Amino acid sequence: MPGINEDELVKFGQNIWEVPFAKIMGDLENSALTKFYAGYGSSPDSTLIYEEDGYTKYLPKKFPKLDYIDRCYVVEEAGIDALSEGEF
């Protein structure tokens, strides 16, 4: 993961919200992952996120630079064997 030191990386995955869900293939430094805003750290309050309007009011107001994943594809399920760069 970009910007993570080895001591922090060893602890990664110990909390339920840190479970990896994807694999970046190819050049990590030029991937979309490097474009995510990482300035907030772990400050959002998960109890407020799950309250009514948490996604539509709390997060946009308190974390206006927060990035969202709009969609993703499971390559094998989509019937795609190999992706060309920029295809999705």
N, CA and C atoms as a LAMMPS dump frame, in Angstrom:
ITEM: TIMESTEP
0
ITEM: NUMBER OF ATOMS
264
ITEM: BOX BOUNDS ff ff ff
-5.0000000000000000e+02 5.0000000000000000e+02
-5.0000000000000000e+02 5.0000000000000000e+02
-5.0000000000000000e+02 5.0000000000000000e+02
ITEM: ATOMS id mol type element x y z
1 1 1 N 0.841 -1.173 0
2 1 2 C 0 0 0
3 1 3 C 0.886 1.236 0
4 2 1 N 0.572 2.191 -0.853
5 2 2 C 1.386 3.4 -0.918
6 2 3 C 1.35 4.185 0.383
7 3 1 N 2.476 4.677 0.821
8 3 2 C 2.551 5.533 1.998
9 3 3 C 2.444 4.811 3.325
10 4 1 N 2.445 3.495 3.347
11 4 2 C 2.344 2.731 4.588
12 4 3 C 3.715 2.146 4.908
13 5 1 N 4.174 2.351 6.164
14 5 2 C 5.46 1.767 6.52
15 5 3 C 5.273 0.307 6.924
16 6 1 N 6.363 -0.424 6.973
17 6 2 C 6.302 -1.874 7.236
18 6 3 C 5.675 -2.207 8.589
19 7 1 N 5.916 -1.379 9.627
20 7 2 C 5.351 -1.645 10.947
21 7 3 C 3.818 -1.588 10.917
22 8 1 N 3.264 -0.64 10.17
23 8 2 C 1.812 -0.529 10.059
24 8 3 C 1.24 -1.633 9.181
25 9 1 N 1.963 -1.995 8.136
26 9 2 C 1.49 -3.003 7.2
27 9 3 C 1.354 -4.372 7.855
28 10 1 N 2.222 -4.683 8.813
29 10 2 C 2.158 -5.964 9.518
30 10 3 C 0.834 -6.092 10.274
31 11 1 N 0.31 -4.978 10.776
32 11 2 C -0.938 -4.985 11.54
33 11 3 C -2.174 -4.949 10.647
34 12 1 N -1.986 -4.696 9.362
35 12 2 C -3.113 -4.553 8.447
36 12 3 C -3.939 -5.831 8.389
37 13 1 N -5.271 -5.666 8.416
38 13 2 C -6.177 -6.804 8.315
39 13 3 C -6.647 -7.346 9.638
40 14 1 N -6.206 -6.744 10.745
41 14 2 C -6.622 -7.228 12.055
42 14 3 C -7.982 -6.692 12.478
43 15 1 N -8.432 -5.613 11.842
44 15 2 C -9.748 -5.05 12.13
45 15 3 C -10.685 -5.376 10.979
46 16 1 N -11.981 -5.535 11.277
47 16 2 C -12.922 -5.96 10.249
48 16 3 C -13.039 -4.96 9.104
49 17 1 N -12.749 -3.692 9.347
50 17 2 C -12.858 -2.695 8.273
51 17 3 C -11.592 -2.63 7.423
52 18 1 N -10.607 -3.427 7.704
53 18 2 C -9.351 -3.417 6.971
54 18 3 C -9.148 -4.66 6.095
55 19 1 N -10.188 -5.372 5.832
56 19 2 C -10.063 -6.596 5.05
57 19 3 C -9.864 -6.249 3.576
58 20 1 N -8.8 -6.756 2.96
59 20 2 C -8.585 -6.479 1.532
60 20 3 C -9.74 -7.02 0.696
61 21 1 N -10.12 -6.279 -0.34
62 21 2 C -11.226 -6.691 -1.188
63 21 3 C -10.854 -6.706 -2.658
64 22 1 N -9.627 -6.369 -2.973
65 22 2 C -9.225 -6.304 -4.378
66 22 3 C -7.732 -6.523 -4.496
67 23 1 N -7.303 -6.748 -5.708
68 23 2 C -5.886 -6.911 -6
69 23 3 C -5.545 -5.958 -7.147
70 24 1 N -4.54 -5.149 -6.923
71 24 2 C -4.085 -4.233 -7.968
72 24 3 C -3.074 -4.981 -8.82
73 25 1 N -3.349 -5.072 -10.08
74 25 2 C -2.442 -5.768 -10.988
75 25 3 C -1.682 -4.731 -11.803
76 26 1 N -0.429 -4.965 -12
77 26 2 C 0.379 -4.03 -12.776
78 26 3 C 1.103 -3.053 -11.871
79 27 1 N 1.327 -1.88 -12.381
80 27 2 C 2.12 -0.86 -11.71
81 27 3 C 1.292 -0.143 -10.645
82 28 1 N 1.538 -0.432 -9.383
83 28 2 C 0.803 0.156 -8.283
84 28 3 C 0.949 1.669 -8.254
85 29 1 N 2.135 2.176 -8.516
86 29 2 C 2.385 3.618 -8.445
87 29 3 C 1.588 4.412 -9.478
88 30 1 N 1.144 3.778 -10.543
89 30 2 C 0.346 4.455 -11.563
90 30 3 C -1.116 4.004 -11.556
91 31 1 N -1.527 3.332 -10.487
92 31 2 C -2.901 2.835 -10.41
93 31 3 C -3.824 3.89 -9.809
94 32 1 N -5.116 3.659 -9.905
95 32 2 C -6.108 4.567 -9.33
96 32 3 C -5.987 4.639 -7.812
97 33 1 N -5.429 3.621 -7.196
98 33 2 C -5.283 3.59 -5.748
99 33 3 C -4.484 4.779 -5.233
100 34 1 N -3.516 5.235 -5.981
101 34 2 C -2.693 6.371 -5.543
102 34 3 C -3.459 7.687 -5.582
103 35 1 N -4.629 7.697 -6.197
104 35 2 C -5.434 8.916 -6.296
105 35 3 C -6.391 9.082 -5.105
106 36 1 N -6.554 8.035 -4.285
107 36 2 C -7.445 8.118 -3.131
108 36 3 C -6.912 9.151 -2.14
109 37 1 N -7.796 9.943 -1.582
110 37 2 C -7.4 10.911 -0.557
111 37 3 C -7.185 10.163 0.75
112 38 1 N -6.033 10.325 1.366
113 38 2 C -5.696 9.598 2.584
114 38 3 C -5.47 10.523 3.772
115 39 1 N -5.882 11.754 3.671
116 39 2 C -5.614 12.739 4.709
117 39 3 C -6.445 12.624 5.966
118 40 1 N -7.511 11.847 5.955
119 40 2 C -8.363 11.751 7.133
120 40 3 C -7.915 10.68 8.126
121 41 1 N -7.095 9.757 7.706
122 41 2 C -6.694 8.682 8.611
123 41 3 C -7.892 7.811 8.949
124 42 1 N -8.088 7.527 10.208
125 42 2 C -9.209 6.662 10.608
126 42 3 C -10.221 7.44 11.444
127 43 1 N -10.457 8.692 11.134
128 43 2 C -11.285 9.537 11.989
129 43 3 C -12.796 9.44 11.815
130 44 1 N -13.382 8.949 10.716
131 44 2 C -14.852 8.889 10.672
132 44 3 C -15.415 8 11.778
133 45 1 N -16.507 8.423 12.359
134 45 2 C -17.178 7.676 13.418
135 45 3 C -18.141 6.685 12.772
136 46 1 N -17.841 5.406 12.876
137 46 2 C -18.654 4.392 12.191
138 46 3 C -20.099 4.371 12.687
139 47 1 N -20.348 4.73 13.939
140 47 2 C -21.73 4.751 14.419
141 47 3 C -22.537 5.835 13.709
142 48 1 N -21.892 6.959 13.383
143 48 2 C -22.592 8.032 12.673
144 48 3 C -22.779 7.696 11.194
145 49 1 N -21.859 6.935 10.643
146 49 2 C -21.98 6.541 9.236
147 49 3 C -23.226 5.688 9.039
148 50 1 N -23.482 4.768 9.96
149 50 2 C -24.595 3.833 9.811
150 50 3 C -25.935 4.382 10.293
151 51 1 N -25.94 5.577 10.85
152 51 2 C -27.213 6.193 11.215
153 51 3 C -27.923 6.667 9.946
154 52 1 N -29.21 6.953 10.077
155 52 2 C -29.972 7.465 8.932
156 52 3 C -29.295 8.73 8.41
157 53 1 N -29.103 8.812 7.124
158 53 2 C -28.45 9.931 6.445
159 53 3 C -26.944 10.018 6.706
160 54 1 N -26.365 8.973 7.273
161 54 2 C -24.926 8.984 7.529
162 54 3 C -24.111 9.099 6.258
163 55 1 N -24.541 8.375 5.224
164 55 2 C -23.826 8.405 3.947
165 55 3 C -24.12 9.675 3.159
166 56 1 N -25.304 10.22 3.33
167 56 2 C -25.686 11.369 2.516
168 56 3 C -25.443 12.715 3.191
169 57 1 N -25.344 12.73 4.522
170 57 2 C -25.131 14.001 5.22
171 57 3 C -23.84 14.026 6.038
172 58 1 N -23.648 13.043 6.912
173 58 2 C -22.481 13.049 7.799
174 58 3 C -21.169 12.998 7.017
175 59 1 N -21.015 12.003 6.168
176 59 2 C -19.739 11.863 5.453
177 59 3 C -19.436 13.042 4.524
178 60 1 N -20.373 13.472 3.672
179 60 2 C -20.048 14.605 2.793
180 60 3 C -19.753 15.902 3.549
181 61 1 N -20.407 16.114 4.695
182 61 2 C -20.185 17.351 5.452
183 61 3 C -18.847 17.327 6.192
184 62 1 N -18.563 16.222 6.878
185 62 2 C -17.35 16.131 7.69
186 62 3 C -16.113 15.71 6.906
187 63 1 N -16.314 15.02 5.788
188 63 2 C -15.198 14.486 5.002
189 63 3 C -15.416 14.754 3.517
190 64 1 N -15.385 16.017 3.114
191 64 2 C -15.711 16.363 1.727
192 64 3 C -14.74 15.799 0.685
193 65 1 N -13.54 15.423 1.089
194 65 2 C -12.563 14.872 0.135
195 65 3 C -12.571 13.344 0.107
196 66 1 N -13.472 12.734 0.852
197 66 2 C -13.541 11.274 0.925
198 66 3 C -13.847 10.682 -0.451
199 67 1 N -13.102 9.66 -0.823
200 67 2 C -13.315 8.969 -2.096
201 67 3 C -14.263 7.795 -1.887
202 68 1 N -14.999 7.466 -2.942
203 68 2 C -15.937 6.358 -2.913
204 68 3 C -15.665 5.434 -4.091
205 69 1 N -15.95 4.173 -3.913
206 69 2 C -15.877 3.221 -5.014
207 69 3 C -17.274 3.132 -5.601
208 70 1 N -17.399 3.544 -6.83
209 70 2 C -18.697 3.585 -7.504
210 70 3 C -19.112 2.211 -8.01
211 71 1 N -18.154 1.44 -8.495
212 71 2 C -18.438 0.094 -8.988
213 71 3 C -17.133 -0.7 -9.041
214 72 1 N -17.289 -1.991 -9.066
215 72 2 C -16.138 -2.873 -9.234
216 72 3 C -16.608 -4.114 -9.976
217 73 1 N -15.681 -4.862 -10.493
218 73 2 C -15.995 -6.056 -11.277
219 73 3 C -15.199 -7.239 -10.748
220 74 1 N -15.843 -8.377 -10.667
221 74 2 C -15.15 -9.627 -10.403
222 74 3 C -14.822 -10.178 -11.781
223 75 1 N -13.557 -10.137 -12.136
224 75 2 C -13.136 -10.435 -13.502
225 75 3 C -13.611 -11.807 -13.96
226 76 1 N -13.441 -12.828 -13.126
227 76 2 C -13.841 -14.166 -13.534
228 76 3 C -15.347 -14.249 -13.774
229 77 1 N -16.142 -13.568 -12.944
230 77 2 C -17.593 -13.606 -13.087
231 77 3 C -18.061 -12.805 -14.292
232 78 1 N -17.298 -11.801 -14.689
233 78 2 C -17.665 -10.976 -15.84
234 78 3 C -17.259 -11.651 -17.144
235 79 1 N -16.534 -12.764 -17.049
236 79 2 C -16.112 -13.487 -18.247
237 79 3 C -14.978 -12.812 -18.991
238 80 1 N -14.149 -12.099 -18.253
239 80 2 C -13.031 -11.384 -18.867
240 80 3 C -11.74 -12.084 -18.452
241 81 1 N -10.981 -12.557 -19.413
242 81 2 C -9.736 -13.245 -19.095
243 81 3 C -8.585 -12.282 -18.87
244 82 1 N -8.449 -11.272 -19.685
245 82 2 C -7.346 -10.338 -19.565
246 82 3 C -7.866 -8.929 -19.84
247 83 1 N -7.471 -7.998 -19.014
248 83 2 C -7.903 -6.629 -19.183
249 83 3 C -6.772 -5.803 -19.789
250 84 1 N -7.127 -4.982 -20.744
251 84 2 C -6.12 -4.047 -21.25
252 84 3 C -6.182 -2.794 -20.389
253 85 1 N -5.09 -2.094 -20.297
254 85 2 C -4.999 -0.905 -19.451
255 85 3 C -6.053 0.107 -19.874
256 86 1 N -6.785 0.611 -18.898
257 86 2 C -7.801 1.623 -19.154
258 86 3 C -9.111 1.085 -19.691
259 87 1 N -9.258 -0.222 -19.772
260 87 2 C -10.471 -0.805 -20.347
261 87 3 C -11.694 -0.532 -19.491
262 88 1 N -11.501 -0.525 -18.17
263 88 2 C -12.609 -0.251 -17.278
264 88 3 C -12.38 1.091 -16.657
